[in-house]
């Protein structure tokens, strides 16, 4: 048992003094899973509690096991694995039945080279209804059969907190998946030779629409010539304010639209159709002739007459048209001459919309 303990220390020292020249591995960034079988050497001090009786093991390779392991290699050198083994062993004190148990553990794995690796970890070993915690040290050899399949052989020692020292020999078949497979049977020799850089052909990047942005970066291909584009090759836009005023004059004491005023109303309707997001408010006014109450009602009728024309004659939706009368309260010109009073007998509507227009060169 002392010899086994010394060997444990030797394996641990080998792991801690691992060389820094570990090779790039086909495992890197990949998961693996697979079965494993082996022989288990019990410590001669191990006991089992079977059928309410205490039994002992003879020591040596008196048990066999089989199980599964799964792991992940997160750098060319370092990885980890978990494993589960089912144990079945011969008892020294009886031939009538065997003892069974299981092992559940986790290891940190270090690759010395492409094929040789070591591992250190902990496990819980239960055999013969007796459980112990162990530190396990392993060393193994891996041979790739294909890009995704490898065969391993491994030897290991484990030391418990209760002074049990046990050893095992096992073989496993690993299937790798995920990541990028890049192993070949000549990788071990090729790795020792400096890689020769392949000649690189010059890359020609086109600008098919001649907008100054190469096709591989152009998010808006086939841009029309003459437009300014941004860094993504898309046309730049700027805001432009578009205004339209409508003024319709009326005869004295009248809310009837004169024939020569219809063209202006139609032009306003066309503007509203061009910008469907825009609504209109028609404001009616009068001059100061006559009573204020009459003038207020007259201004409202004038506004409504133009609003109705927009809706009924030119197809503008009613919910887009609002009418309001202000009577004589807001003259556009002083009511001190006949010409000014004619100008004050009116409706007004002011339309404004902001639109995006492309920037040209």
Secondary structure as GFF3:
##gff-version 3
##sequence-region A 1 361
A	DSSP	alpha_helix	2	16	.	.	.	ID=ss1
A	DSSP	beta_strand	30	42	.	.	.	ID=ss2
A	DSSP	beta_strand	47	50	.	.	.	ID=ss3
A	DSSP	beta_strand	53	56	.	.	.	ID=ss4
A	DSSP	beta_strand	60	73	.	.	.	ID=ss5
A	DSSP	beta_strand	78	89	.	.	.	ID=ss6
A	DSSP	beta_strand	99	111	.	.	.	ID=ss7
A	DSSP	beta_strand	116	127	.	.	.	ID=ss8
A	DSSP	beta_strand	130	146	.	.	.	ID=ss9
A	DSSP	beta_strand	149	160	.	.	.	ID=ss10
A	DSSP	beta_strand	165	177	.	.	.	ID=ss11
A	DSSP	alpha_helix	187	190	.	.	.	ID=ss12
A	DSSP	beta_strand	237	249	.	.	.	ID=ss13
A	DSSP	three_ten_helix	259	261	.	.	.	ID=ss14
A	DSSP	alpha_helix	262	274	.	.	.	ID=ss15
A	DSSP	beta_strand	280	284	.	.	.	ID=ss16
A	DSSP	alpha_helix	292	308	.	.	.	ID=ss17
A	DSSP	pi_helix	309	313	.	.	.	ID=ss18
A	DSSP	three_ten_helix	318	320	.	.	.	ID=ss19
A	DSSP	beta_strand	321	325	.	.	.	ID=ss20
A	DSSP	alpha_helix	338	344	.	.	.	ID=ss21
A	DSSP	beta_strand	346	358	.	.	.	ID=ss22
###
